[in-house]
Amino acid sequence: MKRVSIAEARNNFTGLVHAAEAGVAIELTRHGKPIAVLLALGEYERLSEGRPDFRKAYRDFLRRNPDLRDHAVEPEEWLPRG
């Protein structure tokens, strides 16, 4: 991952976009602290798709770990009632 300040990114935006298109993730910083990442669209889509549903993942976890079932909280209990 390449690390670039916002000021540098502003001055070289086109070059950074080309780098991102080529597969380089660009970490943008402000005062030396990371605040954002510039990625190619394909990489963003890959990371965004297929995020598991938490309730399904939790139930799958409990199915694989039946000894924890007695201590489990049912997902329905997480939602406000009313």
C-alpha positions in Angstrom: 0.0 0.0 0.0 1.3 3.4 -0.9 0.9 6.2 1.7 0.3 9.7 0.5 -0.7 13.0 2.3 -3.9 14.7 1.1 -1.7 17.7 -0.1 0.4 15.3 -2.2 -2.7 13.5 -3.5 -4.2 16.8 -4.6 -1.0 17.6 -6.6 -0.8 14.1 -8.2 -4.4 12.9 -8.3 -4.3 11.6 -11.9 -1.1 9.6 -11.2 -2.7 8.1 -8.0 -5.8 7.1 -9.9 -3.7 5.4 -12.5 -1.8 3.6 -9.7 -5.1 2.5 -8.1 -6.3 1.2 -11.5 -3.1 -0.8 -11.7 -3.9 -2.4 -8.3 -2.0 -0.2 -5.9 -4.1 0.7 -2.8 -3.4 4.3 -1.9 -3.7 5.3 1.8 -4.5 9.0 2.2 -3.3 10.7 5.3 -3.9 14.0 7.2 -1.2 15.1 9.6 0.4 11.7 9.2 -2.8 9.8 10.2 -4.6 7.5 7.8 -8.1 8.7 6.9 -9.1 7.1 3.6 -8.0 4.6 1.0 -8.2 5.0 -2.8 -8.9 1.6 -4.5 -9.7 0.4 -8.0 -13.4 0.0 -8.5 -13.0 -3.7 -9.0 -11.2 -4.1 -5.7 -13.8 -2.1 -3.9 -16.6 -4.2 -5.4 -14.8 -7.4 -4.5 -14.4 -6.2 -0.9 -18.0 -5.0 -0.7 -19.8 -7.9 -2.1 -20.8 -11.0 -0.2 -20.6 -9.5 3.3 -22.2 -12.1 5.5 -25.4 -11.5 7.3 -24.4 -11.3 10.9 -27.4 -13.3 12.1 -26.6 -16.1 9.7 -23.0 -16.1 10.6 -23.8 -16.2 14.3 -26.2 -19.1 13.8 -23.6 -20.9 11.7 -21.1 -20.3 14.5 -23.4 -21.8 17.1 -24.1 -24.8 14.9 -20.4 -25.4 14.7 -20.0 -24.9 18.5 -22.9 -26.5 20.2 -21.3 -26.4 23.6 -21.8 -22.6 23.5 -25.5 -22.9 22.7 -26.6 -22.6 26.3 -24.9 -19.2 26.6 -26.1 -17.9 23.2 -28.3 -14.8 22.7 -30.9 -15.3 20.0 -30.7 -12.7 17.2 -34.3 -11.8 17.7 -33.4 -10.6 21.2 -31.1 -8.0 19.7 -34.0 -6.0 18.1 -36.0 -3.5 20.0 -39.5 -4.7 20.8 -42.6 -2.9 20.0 
